[in-house]
Amino acid sequence: MNGSGLTRTCTFTFTVKGVHAGKGFYGFEVSHRGIVQVAEADLARSVGLTIGG
């Protein structure tokens, strides 16, 4: 995992391997910030997830 930050923003790039296909939606959660759902069709390309405000 690599991190970079400009002003008040941090960006982390990561790859998740070994995920089984055919579930429709997948959820990602960082700490206690709640689950962000992503459609399986969208995972074929890079996906940007934002937490916080």
N, CA, C and O atoms as a Tripos MOL2 file, in Angstrom:
@<TRIPOS>MOLECULE
protein
  212   211    53     0     0
PROTEIN
NO_CHARGES

@<TRIPOS>ATOM
      1 N           0.8530   -1.1690    0.0000 N.3       1 MET1
      2 CA          0.0000    0.0000    0.0000 C.3       1 MET1
      3 C           0.8960    1.2280    0.0000 C.2       1 MET1
      4 O           1.8630    1.3050    0.7570 O.2       1 MET1
      5 N           0.5700    2.1720   -0.8440 N.am      2 ASN2
      6 CA          1.3060    3.4190   -0.9210 C.3       2 ASN2
      7 C           0.3860    4.5550   -0.5230 C.2       2 ASN2
      8 O          -0.8020    4.5380   -0.8460 O.2       2 ASN2
      9 N           0.9150    5.5240    0.1630 N.am      3 GLY3
     10 CA          0.1090    6.6740    0.5410 C.3       3 GLY3
     11 C           0.7790    7.9560    0.1080 C.2       3 GLY3
     12 O           2.0050    8.0650    0.1120 O.2       3 GLY3
     13 N          -0.0250    8.9170   -0.2630 N.am      4 SER4
     14 CA          0.4870   10.2320   -0.6050 C.3       4 SER4
     15 C          -0.5370   11.2500   -0.1380 C.2       4 SER4
     16 O          -1.7260   10.9450   -0.0420 O.2       4 SER4
     17 N          -0.0810   12.4460    0.1500 N.am      5 GLY5
     18 CA         -1.0260   13.4380    0.6270 C.3       5 GLY5
     19 C          -0.6820   14.8360    0.1620 C.2       5 GLY5
     20 O           0.4860   15.2200    0.1050 O.2       5 GLY5
     21 N          -1.6980   15.5810   -0.1650 N.am      6 LEU6
     22 CA         -1.5810   16.9900   -0.5210 C.3       6 LEU6
     23 C          -2.5770   17.7450    0.3370 C.2       6 LEU6
     24 O          -3.7540   17.3880    0.3860 O.2       6 LEU6
     25 N          -2.1310   18.7530    0.9920 N.am      7 THR7
     26 CA         -2.9430   19.5280    1.9290 C.3       7 THR7
     27 C          -3.6540   18.6140    2.9140 C.2       7 THR7
     28 O          -3.0040   17.9910    3.7530 O.2       7 THR7
     29 N          -4.9710   18.5240    2.8280 N.am      8 ARG8
     30 CA         -5.7200   17.7340    3.8110 C.3       8 ARG8
     31 C          -6.3040   16.4620    3.2080 C.2       8 ARG8
     32 O          -7.3050   15.9460    3.7050 O.2       8 ARG8
     33 N          -5.7000   15.9580    2.1620 N.am      9 THR9
     34 CA         -6.1950   14.7660    1.4860 C.3       9 THR9
     35 C          -5.1170   13.6960    1.4620 C.2       9 THR9
     36 O          -3.9600   13.9900    1.1600 O.2       9 THR9
     37 N          -5.4760   12.4730    1.7740 N.am     10 CYS10
     38 CA         -4.5650   11.3350    1.6540 C.3      10 CYS10
     39 C          -5.1510   10.3470    0.6570 C.2      10 CYS10
     40 O          -6.3550   10.0950    0.6580 O.2      10 CYS10
     41 N          -4.3050    9.7960   -0.1830 N.am     11 THR11
     42 CA         -4.7280    8.8150   -1.1740 C.3      11 THR11
     43 C          -3.9470    7.5330   -0.9550 C.2      11 THR11
     44 O          -2.7190    7.5600   -0.8720 O.2      11 THR11
     45 N          -4.6500    6.4080   -0.8610 N.am     12 PHE12
     46 CA         -4.0280    5.1030   -0.7060 C.3      12 PHE12
     47 C          -4.4820    4.2160   -1.8500 C.2      12 PHE12
     48 O          -5.6800    4.0620   -2.0890 O.2      12 PHE12
     49 N          -3.5340    3.6400   -2.5470 N.am     13 THR13
     50 CA         -3.8190    2.7290   -3.6470 C.3      13 THR13
     51 C          -3.6600    1.3070   -3.1480 C.2      13 THR13
     52 O          -2.6600    0.9830   -2.5080 O.2      13 THR13
     53 N          -4.6460    0.4420   -3.4370 N.am     14 PHE14
     54 CA         -4.5350   -0.9420   -2.9890 C.3      14 PHE14
     55 C          -5.2050   -1.8690   -3.9880 C.2      14 PHE14
     56 O          -6.0240   -1.4430   -4.8020 O.2      14 PHE14
     57 N          -4.8470   -3.1360   -3.9130 N.am     15 THR15
     58 CA         -5.4140   -4.1860   -4.7520 C.3      15 THR15
     59 C          -5.9060   -5.2950   -3.8490 C.2      15 THR15
     60 O          -5.2190   -5.6900   -2.9070 O.2      15 THR15
     61 N          -7.0920   -5.7980   -4.1320 N.am     16 VAL16
     62 CA         -7.6380   -6.9250   -3.3870 C.3      16 VAL16
     63 C          -7.6720   -8.1190   -4.3310 C.2      16 VAL16
     64 O          -8.3140   -8.0760   -5.3810 O.2      16 VAL16
     65 N          -6.9750   -9.1830   -3.9480 N.am     17 LYS17
     66 CA         -6.9090  -10.3830   -4.7850 C.3      17 LYS17
     67 C          -7.7020  -11.5200   -4.1480 C.2      17 LYS17
     68 O          -7.9420  -11.5300   -2.9400 O.2      17 LYS17
     69 N          -8.1060  -12.4820   -4.9870 N.am     18 GLY18
     70 CA         -8.7760  -13.6710   -4.4810 C.3      18 GLY18
     71 C         -10.2420  -13.4730   -4.1450 C.2      18 GLY18
     72 O         -10.8070  -14.2440   -3.3680 O.2      18 GLY18
     73 N         -10.8680  -12.4550   -4.7140 N.am     19 VAL19
     74 CA        -12.2850  -12.2030   -4.4670 C.3      19 VAL19
     75 C         -13.1040  -13.0680   -5.4260 C.2      19 VAL19
     76 O         -12.8450  -13.0760   -6.6300 O.2      19 VAL19
     77 N         -14.0620  -13.7730   -4.9100 N.am     20 HIS20
     78 CA        -14.8960  -14.6580   -5.7250 C.3      20 HIS20
     79 C         -15.9210  -13.8530   -6.5140 C.2      20 HIS20
     80 O         -16.5970  -12.9870   -5.9590 O.2      20 HIS20
     81 N         -16.0350  -14.1350   -7.7950 N.am     21 ALA21
     82 CA        -16.9680  -13.4280   -8.6710 C.3      21 ALA21
     83 C         -18.3950  -13.9480   -8.4740 C.2      21 ALA21
     84 O         -18.6150  -15.0300   -7.9300 O.2      21 ALA21
     85 N         -19.3450  -13.1490   -8.9290 N.am     22 GLY22
     86 CA        -20.7340  -13.5840   -8.9300 C.3      22 GLY22
     87 C         -21.5700  -13.1400   -7.7550 C.2      22 GLY22
     88 O         -22.6910  -13.6230   -7.5920 O.2      22 GLY22
     89 N         -21.0750  -12.2460   -6.9340 N.am     23 LYS23
     90 CA        -21.8250  -11.7960   -5.7580 C.3      23 LYS23
     91 C         -22.6730  -10.5540   -6.0290 C.2      23 LYS23
     92 O         -23.5830  -10.2510   -5.2580 O.2      23 LYS23
     93 N         -22.3860   -9.8290   -7.1170 N.am     24 GLY24
     94 CA        -23.1720   -8.6430   -7.4580 C.3      24 GLY24
     95 C         -22.6120   -7.3670   -6.8680 C.2      24 GLY24
     96 O         -22.2990   -6.4310   -7.6040 O.2      24 GLY24
     97 N         -22.4800   -7.3110   -5.5470 N.am     25 PHE25
     98 CA        -21.9300   -6.1510   -4.8540 C.3      25 PHE25
     99 C         -20.8980   -6.6050   -3.8430 C.2      25 PHE25
    100 O         -20.9860   -7.7080   -3.3040 O.2      25 PHE25
    101 N         -19.9230   -5.7510   -3.5870 N.am     26 TYR26
    102 CA        -18.8890   -6.0230   -2.5910 C.3      26 TYR26
    103 C         -18.7800   -4.8100   -1.6900 C.2      26 TYR26
    104 O         -19.0130   -3.6850   -2.1320 O.2      26 TYR26
    105 N         -18.4300   -5.0250   -0.4340 N.am     27 GLY27
    106 CA        -18.3270   -3.9330    0.5150 C.3      27 GLY27
    107 C         -16.9130   -3.7550    1.0150 C.2      27 GLY27
    108 O         -16.1860   -4.7260    1.2260 O.2      27 GLY27
    109 N         -16.5260   -2.4980    1.2060 N.am     28 PHE28
    110 CA        -15.2250   -2.1350    1.7480 C.3      28 PHE28
    111 C         -15.4640   -1.2950    2.9850 C.2      28 PHE28
    112 O         -16.3310   -0.4210    3.0000 O.2      28 PHE28
    113 N         -14.6880   -1.5660    4.0230 N.am     29 GLU29
    114 CA        -14.8250   -0.7720    5.2390 C.3      29 GLU29
    115 C         -13.4490   -0.4650    5.7950 C.2      29 GLU29
    116 O         -12.5940   -1.3460    5.8860 O.2      29 GLU29
    117 N         -13.2400    0.7940    6.1690 N.am     30 VAL30
    118 CA        -12.0010    1.2350    6.8000 C.3      30 VAL30
    119 C         -12.3520    1.6820    8.2020 C.2      30 VAL30
    120 O         -13.1340    2.6140    8.3930 O.2      30 VAL30
    121 N         -11.7710    1.0160    9.1770 N.am     31 SER31
    122 CA        -12.0100    1.3270   10.5760 C.3      31 SER31
    123 C         -13.5110    1.2670   10.8790 C.2      31 SER31
    124 O         -14.1600    0.2800   10.5330 O.2      31 SER31
    125 N         -14.0540    2.2590   11.4930 N.am     32 HIS32
    126 CA        -15.4620    2.2900   11.9130 C.3      32 HIS32
    127 C         -16.2940    3.2320   11.0470 C.2      32 HIS32
    128 O         -17.3330    3.7150   11.4970 O.2      32 HIS32
    129 N         -15.8690    3.5000    9.8340 N.am     33 ARG33
    130 CA        -16.4910    4.5360    9.0000 C.3      33 ARG33
    131 C         -17.6560    4.0420    8.1620 C.2      33 ARG33
    132 O         -18.2070    4.8070    7.3700 O.2      33 ARG33
    133 N         -18.0390    2.8030    8.3130 N.am     34 GLY34
    134 CA        -19.1650    2.2770    7.5550 C.3      34 GLY34
    135 C         -18.7320    1.6210    6.2560 C.2      34 GLY34
    136 O         -17.6490    1.8890    5.7350 O.2      34 GLY34
    137 N         -19.5860    0.7690    5.7490 N.am     35 ILE35
    138 CA        -19.2920   -0.0020    4.5430 C.3      35 ILE35
    139 C         -19.6690    0.7980    3.3050 C.2      35 ILE35
    140 O         -20.7490    1.3830    3.2340 O.2      35 ILE35
    141 N         -18.7650    0.8160    2.3320 N.am     36 VAL36
    142 CA        -19.0290    1.4160    1.0240 C.3      36 VAL36
    143 C         -19.2210    0.2580    0.0530 C.2      36 VAL36
    144 O         -18.3220   -0.5650   -0.1180 O.2      36 VAL36
    145 N         -20.3930    0.1900   -0.5870 N.am     37 GLN37
    146 CA        -20.6670   -0.9010   -1.5270 C.3      37 GLN37
    147 C         -20.2930   -0.4870   -2.9460 C.2      37 GLN37
    148 O         -20.5040    0.6520   -3.3630 O.2      37 GLN37
    149 N         -19.7230   -1.4680   -3.6840 N.am     38 VAL38
    150 CA        -19.3180   -1.2590   -5.0740 C.3      38 VAL38
    151 C         -19.8890   -2.3960   -5.9020 C.2      38 VAL38
    152 O         -19.7940   -3.5610   -5.5160 O.2      38 VAL38
    153 N         -20.4820   -2.0590   -7.0410 N.am     39 ALA39
    154 CA        -21.0300   -3.0780   -7.9420 C.3      39 ALA39
    155 C         -19.8990   -3.8790   -8.5760 C.2      39 ALA39
    156 O         -18.8520   -3.3330   -8.9250 O.2      39 ALA39
    157 N         -20.1250   -5.1710   -8.7160 N.am     40 GLU40
    158 CA        -19.1120   -6.0520   -9.2880 C.3      40 GLU40
    159 C         -18.6650   -5.5740  -10.6700 C.2      40 GLU40
    160 O         -17.4760   -5.6430  -10.9840 O.2      40 GLU40
    161 N         -19.5790   -5.0980  -11.4910 N.am     41 ALA41
    162 CA        -19.2350   -4.6250  -12.8380 C.3      41 ALA41
    163 C         -18.2400   -3.4640  -12.7910 C.2      41 ALA41
    164 O         -17.4240   -3.3110  -13.7000 O.2      41 ALA41
    165 N         -18.3020   -2.6500  -11.7410 N.am     42 ASP42
    166 CA        -17.3950   -1.5110  -11.6120 C.3      42 ASP42
    167 C         -15.9870   -1.9220  -11.1950 C.2      42 ASP42
    168 O         -15.0430   -1.1500  -11.3600 O.2      42 ASP42
    169 N         -15.8410   -3.1200  -10.6610 N.am     43 LEU43
    170 CA        -14.5350   -3.5550  -10.1570 C.3      43 LEU43
    171 C         -13.5730   -3.9690  -11.2630 C.2      43 LEU43
    172 O         -12.3990   -4.2140  -10.9870 O.2      43 LEU43
    173 N         -14.0330   -4.0520  -12.4950 N.am     44 ALA44
    174 CA        -13.1520   -4.3820  -13.6230 C.3      44 ALA44
    175 C         -12.2150   -3.2180  -13.9520 C.2      44 ALA44
    176 O         -11.2370   -3.3910  -14.6790 O.2      44 ALA44
    177 N         -12.5120   -2.0480  -13.4220 N.am     45 ARG45
    178 CA        -11.6690   -0.8740  -13.6220 C.3      45 ARG45
    179 C         -11.2910   -0.3080  -12.2540 C.2      45 ARG45
    180 O         -11.7370   -0.8200  -11.2280 O.2      45 ARG45
    181 N         -10.5040    0.7020  -12.2340 N.am     46 SER46
    182 CA        -10.1350    1.3290  -10.9730 C.3      46 SER46
    183 C         -11.3390    2.0110  -10.3530 C.2      46 SER46
    184 O         -12.1300    2.6450  -11.0520 O.2      46 SER46
    185 N         -11.4760    1.8830   -9.0570 N.am     47 VAL47
    186 CA        -12.5990    2.4580   -8.3280 C.3      47 VAL47
    187 C         -12.0430    3.4200   -7.2930 C.2      47 VAL47
    188 O         -11.0890    3.0860   -6.5900 O.2      47 VAL47
    189 N         -12.6150    4.5950   -7.1900 N.am     48 GLY48
    190 CA        -12.2250    5.5560   -6.1670 C.3      48 GLY48
    191 C         -13.2260    5.5310   -5.0320 C.2      48 GLY48
    192 O         -14.4250    5.6870   -5.2630 O.2      48 GLY48
    193 N         -12.7590    5.3400   -3.8180 N.am     49 LEU49
    194 CA        -13.6170    5.3390   -2.6380 C.3      49 LEU49
    195 C         -13.2090    6.5110   -1.7640 C.2      49 LEU49
    196 O         -12.0190    6.7820   -1.6050 O.2      49 LEU49
    197 N         -14.1780    7.2030   -1.2000 N.am     50 THR50
    198 CA        -13.9070    8.3490   -0.3520 C.3      50 THR50
    199 C         -14.5360    8.1320    1.0140 C.2      50 THR50
    200 O         -15.6950    7.7290    1.1100 O.2      50 THR50
    201 N         -13.7850    8.3940    2.0560 N.am     51 ILE51
    202 CA        -14.3290    8.3620    3.4100 C.3      51 ILE51
    203 C         -14.1040    9.7390    4.0250 C.2      51 ILE51
    204 O         -13.1990   10.4680    3.6180 O.2      51 ILE51
    205 N         -14.9000   10.0750    4.9700 N.am     52 GLY52
    206 CA        -14.7580   11.3690    5.6080 C.3      52 GLY52
    207 C         -15.4500   12.4520    4.8210 C.2      52 GLY52
    208 O         -16.2560   12.1780    3.9310 O.2      52 GLY52
    209 N         -15.1340   13.6690    5.1520 N.am     53 GLY53
    210 CA        -15.8290   14.7530    4.4580 C.3      53 GLY53
    211 C         -15.0330   15.9260    4.3430 C.2      53 GLY53
    212 O         -15.4830   16.9250    3.7820 O.2      53 GLY53
@<TRIPOS>BOND
     1     1     2 1
     2     2     3 1
     3     3     4 2
     4     3     5 am
     5     5     6 1
     6     6     7 1
     7     7     8 2
     8     7     9 am
     9     9    10 1
    10    10    11 1
    11    11    12 2
    12    11    13 am
    13    13    14 1
    14    14    15 1
    15    15    16 2
    16    15    17 am
    17    17    18 1
    18    18    19 1
    19    19    20 2
    20    19    21 am
    21    21    22 1
    22    22    23 1
    23    23    24 2
    24    23    25 am
    25    25    26 1
    26    26    27 1
    27    27    28 2
    28    27    29 am
    29    29    30 1
    30    30    31 1
    31    31    32 2
    32    31    33 am
    33    33    34 1
    34    34    35 1
    35    35    36 2
    36    35    37 am
    37    37    38 1
    38    38    39 1
    39    39    40 2
    40    39    41 am
    41    41    42 1
    42    42    43 1
    43    43    44 2
    44    43    45 am
    45    45    46 1
    46    46    47 1
    47    47    48 2
    48    47    49 am
    49    49    50 1
    50    50    51 1
    51    51    52 2
    52    51    53 am
    53    53    54 1
    54    54    55 1
    55    55    56 2
    56    55    57 am
    57    57    58 1
    58    58    59 1
    59    59    60 2
    60    59    61 am
    61    61    62 1
    62    62    63 1
    63    63    64 2
    64    63    65 am
    65    65    66 1
    66    66    67 1
    67    67    68 2
    68    67    69 am
    69    69    70 1
    70    70    71 1
    71    71    72 2
    72    71    73 am
    73    73    74 1
    74    74    75 1
    75    75    76 2
    76    75    77 am
    77    77    78 1
    78    78    79 1
    79    79    80 2
    80    79    81 am
    81    81    82 1
    82    82    83 1
    83    83    84 2
    84    83    85 am
    85    85    86 1
    86    86    87 1
    87    87    88 2
    88    87    89 am
    89    89    90 1
    90    90    91 1
    91    91    92 2
    92    91    93 am
    93    93    94 1
    94    94    95 1
    95    95    96 2
    96    95    97 am
    97    97    98 1
    98    98    99 1
    99    99   100 2
   100    99   101 am
   101   101   102 1
   102   102   103 1
   103   103   104 2
   104   103   105 am
   105   105   106 1
   106   106   107 1
   107   107   108 2
   108   107   109 am
   109   109   110 1
   110   110   111 1
   111   111   112 2
   112   111   113 am
   113   113   114 1
   114   114   115 1
   115   115   116 2
   116   115   117 am
   117   117   118 1
   118   118   119 1
   119   119   120 2
   120   119   121 am
   121   121   122 1
   122   122   123 1
   123   123   124 2
   124   123   125 am
   125   125   126 1
   126   126   127 1
   127   127   128 2
   128   127   129 am
   129   129   130 1
   130   130   131 1
   131   131   132 2
   132   131   133 am
   133   133   134 1
   134   134   135 1
   135   135   136 2
   136   135   137 am
   137   137   138 1
   138   138   139 1
   139   139   140 2
   140   139   141 am
   141   141   142 1
   142   142   143 1
   143   143   144 2
   144   143   145 am
   145   145   146 1
   146   146   147 1
   147   147   148 2
   148   147   149 am
   149   149   150 1
   150   150   151 1
   151   151   152 2
   152   151   153 am
   153   153   154 1
   154   154   155 1
   155   155   156 2
   156   155   157 am
   157   157   158 1
   158   158   159 1
   159   159   160 2
   160   159   161 am
   161   161   162 1
   162   162   163 1
   163   163   164 2
   164   163   165 am
   165   165   166 1
   166   166   167 1
   167   167   168 2
   168   167   169 am
   169   169   170 1
   170   170   171 1
   171   171   172 2
   172   171   173 am
   173   173   174 1
   174   174   175 1
   175   175   176 2
   176   175   177 am
   177   177   178 1
   178   178   179 1
   179   179   180 2
   180   179   181 am
   181   181   182 1
   182   182   183 1
   183   183   184 2
   184   183   185 am
   185   185   186 1
   186   186   187 1
   187   187   188 2
   188   187   189 am
   189   189   190 1
   190   190   191 1
   191   191   192 2
   192   191   193 am
   193   193   194 1
   194   194   195 1
   195   195   196 2
   196   195   197 am
   197   197   198 1
   198   198   199 1
   199   199   200 2
   200   199   201 am
   201   201   202 1
   202   202   203 1
   203   203   204 2
   204   203   205 am
   205   205   206 1
   206   206   207 1
   207   207   208 2
   208   207   209 am
   209   209   210 1
   210   210   211 1
   211   211   212 2
@<TRIPOS>SUBSTRUCTURE
     1 MET1         2 RESIDUE 1 A MET
     2 ASN2         6 RESIDUE 1 A ASN
     3 GLY3        10 RESIDUE 1 A GLY
     4 SER4        14 RESIDUE 1 A SER
     5 GLY5        18 RESIDUE 1 A GLY
     6 LEU6        22 RESIDUE 1 A LEU
     7 THR7        26 RESIDUE 1 A THR
     8 ARG8        30 RESIDUE 1 A ARG
     9 THR9        34 RESIDUE 1 A THR
    10 CYS10       38 RESIDUE 1 A CYS
    11 THR11       42 RESIDUE 1 A THR
    12 PHE12       46 RESIDUE 1 A PHE
    13 THR13       50 RESIDUE 1 A THR
    14 PHE14       54 RESIDUE 1 A PHE
    15 THR15       58 RESIDUE 1 A THR
    16 VAL16       62 RESIDUE 1 A VAL
    17 LYS17       66 RESIDUE 1 A LYS
    18 GLY18       70 RESIDUE 1 A GLY
    19 VAL19       74 RESIDUE 1 A VAL
    20 HIS20       78 RESIDUE 1 A HIS
    21 ALA21       82 RESIDUE 1 A ALA
    22 GLY22       86 RESIDUE 1 A GLY
    23 LYS23       90 RESIDUE 1 A LYS
    24 GLY24       94 RESIDUE 1 A GLY
    25 PHE25       98 RESIDUE 1 A PHE
    26 TYR26      102 RESIDUE 1 A TYR
    27 GLY27      106 RESIDUE 1 A GLY
    28 PHE28      110 RESIDUE 1 A PHE
    29 GLU29      114 RESIDUE 1 A GLU
    30 VAL30      118 RESIDUE 1 A VAL
    31 SER31      122 RESIDUE 1 A SER
    32 HIS32      126 RESIDUE 1 A HIS
    33 ARG33      130 RESIDUE 1 A ARG
    34 GLY34      134 RESIDUE 1 A GLY
    35 ILE35      138 RESIDUE 1 A ILE
    36 VAL36      142 RESIDUE 1 A VAL
    37 GLN37      146 RESIDUE 1 A GLN
    38 VAL38      150 RESIDUE 1 A VAL
    39 ALA39      154 RESIDUE 1 A ALA
    40 GLU40      158 RESIDUE 1 A GLU
    41 ALA41      162 RESIDUE 1 A ALA
    42 ASP42      166 RESIDUE 1 A ASP
    43 LEU43      170 RESIDUE 1 A LEU
    44 ALA44      174 RESIDUE 1 A ALA
    45 ARG45      178 RESIDUE 1 A ARG
    46 SER46      182 RESIDUE 1 A SER
    47 VAL47      186 RESIDUE 1 A VAL
    48 GLY48      190 RESIDUE 1 A GLY
    49 LEU49      194 RESIDUE 1 A LEU
    50 THR50      198 RESIDUE 1 A THR
    51 ILE51      202 RESIDUE 1 A ILE
    52 GLY52      206 RESIDUE 1 A GLY
    53 GLY53      210 RESIDUE 1 A GLY
